[in-house]
């Protein structure tokens, strides 16, 4: 289902600032709203700033909107942050400081695949071409580091990747630990990991340069404060943010030397 905007804030009588928030669609739309609506509510309570969730039907559409600078704030993968910072000036504000991001390649627990090289020539499920750990970096490392050739099957979400593998529709699938751990036990207990990529700083929440420095600071301060409460930690863990820390563009520049541009698919 295509969804443009799932959450609409009423017009405030005092004309307080309203900003759009774009979220990379790792999960289906309903789940994303369930994760982010309580966080936006908590931010509004602390800052008075209204956030409106601007949806994307899939990751390529999200990337196209990000490339156009459509979002005032965006929760994006690290490579998105690198490209959006370069092309639109998006500024990373906060990220999860409690973990690193890395890609995982999973197969069914009962699969005969024991080594990643056994997947040479296989069809592998990925959420989208530019999902960083799950697809972009994974495809680069399989080709360059492991020297194997695979056929990608893009299935739109991380959840769909794991389901494709479980149902035997592909030999393997690319994901990340954050989304894998959020799967029901009936799915994840039947899968196992055969390969992991190098790690990196995880997804940041960033702001477009048109957002004032003052409002960027308010949002950052609010998220740090929310993370300081037990209730807030429970909300943010669903993103997942285990620990909210401030970040900046320099943390993502390391990827410039990884040669990922050869595998990046520009969204129109």
C-alpha positions as CSV (number, residue, x, y, z in Angstrom):
1,X,0.0,0.0,0.0
2,X,1.4,3.4,-1.0
3,X,1.3,5.8,1.9
4,X,2.3,9.4,1.6
5,X,1.6,10.8,5.1
6,X,0.1,8.6,7.8
7,X,0.2,11.1,10.6
8,X,-1.3,14.6,10.4
9,X,-0.9,17.0,13.3
10,X,-3.8,19.5,13.8
11,X,-3.0,23.1,13.1
12,X,-1.7,24.7,16.3
13,X,-3.4,27.8,17.5
14,X,-0.1,29.5,18.1
15,X,1.3,28.5,14.8
16,X,4.1,26.4,16.3
17,X,6.7,25.0,13.9
18,X,5.8,21.8,12.1
19,X,8.4,19.6,10.5
20,X,8.3,16.4,8.4
21,X,10.1,13.3,9.5
22,X,11.1,10.7,7.0
23,X,12.0,7.2,8.2
24,X,13.8,4.6,6.0
25,X,11.1,1.9,5.7
26,X,12.9,-1.2,7.1
27,X,9.5,-2.5,8.2
28,X,6.0,-2.2,6.9
29,X,4.2,1.1,7.3
30,X,2.0,0.2,10.2
31,X,4.9,-1.0,12.3
32,X,6.9,2.1,11.5
33,X,4.0,4.3,12.7
34,X,3.7,2.3,15.9
35,X,7.4,2.8,16.6
36,X,7.8,6.5,15.8
37,X,4.4,8.0,16.8
38,X,5.1,7.7,20.5
39,X,8.6,9.1,20.1
40,X,7.2,12.1,18.1
41,X,4.6,12.6,20.8
42,X,7.3,12.6,23.5
43,X,9.4,15.1,21.5
44,X,6.4,17.4,21.1
45,X,5.7,17.3,24.8
46,X,9.2,18.4,25.6
47,X,9.8,21.0,22.8
48,X,6.4,22.1,21.5
49,X,7.7,21.2,18.0
50,X,5.2,19.3,15.8
51,X,6.6,16.4,13.8
52,X,4.6,14.9,10.9
53,X,5.6,11.4,9.7
54,X,6.1,11.6,5.9
55,X,5.9,8.0,4.6
56,X,7.6,6.2,1.7
57,X,6.2,3.1,0.1
58,X,9.7,1.5,-0.1
59,X,13.4,2.3,0.3
60,X,13.9,3.6,-3.3
61,X,11.1,6.1,-2.8
62,X,12.6,7.2,0.5
63,X,15.9,7.7,-1.2
64,X,14.4,9.7,-4.0
65,X,12.7,12.0,-1.5
66,X,15.8,12.3,0.6
67,X,17.8,13.2,-2.6
68,X,15.3,16.0,-3.2
69,X,15.5,17.3,0.3
70,X,11.8,16.6,0.9
71,X,12.3,15.7,4.6
72,X,13.0,18.2,7.3
73,X,14.3,15.4,9.6
74,X,15.3,11.9,8.4
75,X,16.2,8.6,10.0
76,X,18.5,7.1,7.4
77,X,21.1,4.5,7.0
78,X,24.8,5.5,7.2
79,X,25.4,5.6,3.5
80,X,22.2,7.6,3.0
81,X,23.7,10.0,5.6
82,X,26.9,10.2,3.5
83,X,25.1,10.9,0.2
84,X,22.5,13.2,1.7
85,X,25.1,15.2,3.5
86,X,27.1,15.6,0.3
87,X,24.2,16.4,-2.0
88,X,21.6,18.2,0.3
89,X,23.6,19.2,3.4
90,X,21.7,17.0,5.8
91,X,23.4,17.1,9.2
92,X,23.5,13.9,11.4
93,X,22.3,14.8,15.0
94,X,22.0,11.6,17.0
95,X,22.6,7.9,16.6
96,X,22.6,4.7,18.6
97,X,25.8,4.6,20.7
98,X,25.0,1.2,22.2
99,X,25.9,-0.9,19.1
100,X,27.6,-1.0,15.7
101,X,25.8,-1.7,12.5
102,X,26.8,-4.6,10.3
103,X,25.2,-6.8,7.7
104,X,24.3,-10.4,8.3
105,X,23.6,-13.1,5.7
106,X,21.1,-15.7,6.9
107,X,20.0,-19.1,5.7
108,X,17.5,-21.6,7.0
109,X,18.8,-23.4,10.1
110,X,18.5,-26.7,8.2
111,X,20.1,-25.4,5.0
112,X,23.0,-27.4,3.6
113,X,24.9,-24.1,3.2
114,X,27.8,-24.0,5.7
115,X,30.1,-21.5,4.1
116,X,29.3,-18.2,2.3
117,X,31.2,-19.5,-0.8
118,X,28.6,-22.2,-1.1
119,X,26.2,-19.4,-2.2
120,X,28.1,-18.7,-5.4
121,X,25.5,-18.5,-8.2
122,X,22.6,-18.4,-5.7
123,X,19.6,-16.1,-5.5
124,X,19.7,-14.0,-2.4
125,X,17.0,-11.8,-0.9
126,X,17.7,-8.1,0.0
127,X,15.3,-5.4,1.1
128,X,16.5,-2.9,-1.5
129,X,19.7,-2.2,-3.5
130,X,20.9,0.5,-1.1
131,X,19.9,-0.8,2.3
132,X,23.4,-0.4,3.6
133,X,24.3,-3.3,5.9
134,X,21.7,-5.6,4.5
135,X,22.4,-5.1,0.8
136,X,24.8,-2.4,-0.4
137,X,27.8,-3.3,1.8
138,X,26.8,-7.0,1.7
139,X,26.8,-7.2,-2.1
140,X,30.1,-5.3,-2.3
141,X,31.8,-7.7,0.2
142,X,30.4,-10.8,-1.4
143,X,31.7,-9.7,-4.8
144,X,35.0,-8.2,-3.8
145,X,35.9,-9.9,-0.6
146,X,34.5,-13.4,-1.2
147,X,34.7,-13.5,-5.0
148,X,31.2,-14.9,-5.5
149,X,28.5,-14.0,-7.9
150,X,24.9,-13.9,-6.8
151,X,21.5,-13.0,-8.2
152,X,19.7,-10.3,-6.0
153,X,16.0,-10.4,-5.3
154,X,14.7,-7.2,-3.8
155,X,11.7,-7.7,-1.5
156,X,11.2,-4.2,-0.1
157,X,11.6,-4.8,3.7
158,X,13.9,-6.6,6.1
159,X,11.0,-8.6,7.4
160,X,10.2,-9.8,3.9
161,X,13.9,-10.9,3.5
162,X,13.7,-13.2,6.5
163,X,10.3,-14.6,5.4
164,X,11.6,-15.3,1.9
165,X,14.5,-17.4,3.4
166,X,12.3,-19.2,5.9
167,X,9.9,-20.2,3.1
168,X,12.7,-21.4,0.9
169,X,12.0,-18.8,-1.8
170,X,15.7,-17.8,-1.8
171,X,18.8,-19.6,-0.5
172,X,19.8,-16.8,1.7
173,X,18.9,-13.2,2.7
174,X,20.7,-10.0,3.8
175,X,19.7,-8.2,6.9
176,X,21.1,-6.5,10.0
177,X,21.0,-7.6,13.6
178,X,18.7,-4.8,14.7
179,X,15.9,-6.0,12.4
180,X,16.7,-9.7,12.8
181,X,16.3,-9.4,16.6
182,X,12.9,-7.8,16.2
183,X,11.5,-10.8,14.3
184,X,9.1,-13.2,16.0
185,X,10.8,-16.3,17.5
186,X,9.0,-18.4,15.0
187,X,11.1,-16.8,12.3
188,X,14.5,-16.0,13.8
189,X,14.8,-19.4,15.6
190,X,14.7,-21.1,12.2
191,X,17.5,-19.0,10.7
192,X,21.2,-18.9,11.2
193,X,24.0,-16.5,10.1
194,X,26.6,-17.6,7.6
195,X,28.4,-14.3,7.0
196,X,28.8,-10.8,8.6
197,X,30.2,-7.6,7.0
198,X,32.5,-5.1,8.6
199,X,30.8,-2.8,11.1
200,X,30.1,1.0,11.1
201,X,28.3,3.7,13.1
202,X,24.6,3.0,12.9
203,X,21.7,4.9,11.4
204,X,21.6,8.6,12.4
205,X,18.6,10.9,12.7
206,X,19.6,14.0,10.7
207,X,18.2,17.4,9.8
208,X,18.0,19.3,6.6
209,X,20.0,22.6,6.7
210,X,16.8,24.6,6.4
211,X,15.9,23.5,9.9
212,X,17.2,26.2,12.3
213,X,20.1,25.5,14.6
214,X,17.9,26.2,17.5
215,X,15.3,23.6,16.6
216,X,18.0,21.0,15.8
217,X,19.3,21.6,19.3
218,X,15.9,21.3,20.8
219,X,15.2,17.9,19.1
220,X,18.6,16.6,20.0
221,X,18.2,17.7,23.7
222,X,14.7,16.1,23.8
223,X,15.9,12.8,22.5
224,X,18.8,12.7,25.0
225,X,16.3,13.5,27.8
226,X,13.8,10.9,26.6
227,X,16.6,8.3,26.5
228,X,17.3,9.1,30.2
229,X,14.0,7.7,31.4
230,X,12.9,4.1,31.6
231,X,9.8,4.7,29.6
232,X,11.7,6.6,26.9
233,X,14.4,3.8,26.7
234,X,11.6,1.3,26.0
235,X,10.2,3.5,23.2
236,X,13.6,4.2,21.6
237,X,14.7,0.5,21.8
238,X,12.1,-0.2,19.1
239,X,13.9,2.0,16.6
240,X,16.4,0.5,17.7
241,X,18.3,3.1,19.8
242,X,19.9,1.3,22.8
243,X,21.7,4.5,23.8
244,X,21.2,7.9,22.2
245,X,24.5,9.8,21.6
246,X,25.2,12.9,19.5
247,X,26.9,12.4,16.2
248,X,28.2,14.3,13.2
249,X,29.0,13.9,9.5
250,X,32.7,12.9,10.1
251,X,31.6,9.6,11.6
252,X,30.2,8.5,8.3
253,X,33.0,9.8,6.0
254,X,35.0,6.6,6.4
255,X,32.7,5.0,3.9
256,X,34.1,7.1,1.1
257,X,37.0,4.7,0.9
258,X,34.9,1.5,0.7
259,X,34.1,1.7,-3.0
260,X,30.4,1.4,-2.4
261,X,29.5,3.8,-5.1
262,X,30.1,1.0,-7.6
263,X,27.2,-0.9,-6.1
264,X,24.9,2.1,-5.2
265,X,21.7,2.3,-7.3
266,X,20.5,5.9,-7.7
267,X,16.8,6.3,-7.1
268,X,14.7,8.4,-9.5
